Amino acid sequence: MSGVPKTFIVALAFGLPVFGILSLIGWCSLGDYHHWFFDPLAERGKFEPHAKRYQTIATLIVTLSAASVAFLANFLVNIPADKQLRSPYSLKLEAVAPQAMSFFASASYLRSFL
């Protein structure tokens, strides 16, 4: 385990249970139907406006995630090597950057399934 970064272990330790709990809540809320009606009142043909809204929100999330990853990558590339010249903010941001980038990347990856 010496080759696995601590931040990756922490991200897995928190991310997997949260994903599991949310998946279980979603599955249990289905009841006997085992599917969701996205159409209002289960009427056929009313899905398209709702699907467009969901896709727009997902696109916004992916855009924000990509911008955040780009910001963090740019920040990490341009920080000085000498820690004496850096602010406490930059040290903390450098410490959490791997977790943040992992979560943002996973949001983009999950978007590919929608």
Secondary structure as UniProt FT lines:
FT   TURN            2..3
FT   HELIX           6..28
FT   TURN            29..32
FT   HELIX           40..42
FT   TURN            44..45
FT   HELIX           47..78
FT   HELIX           83..85
FT   HELIX           88..111
FT   TURN            112..113
//
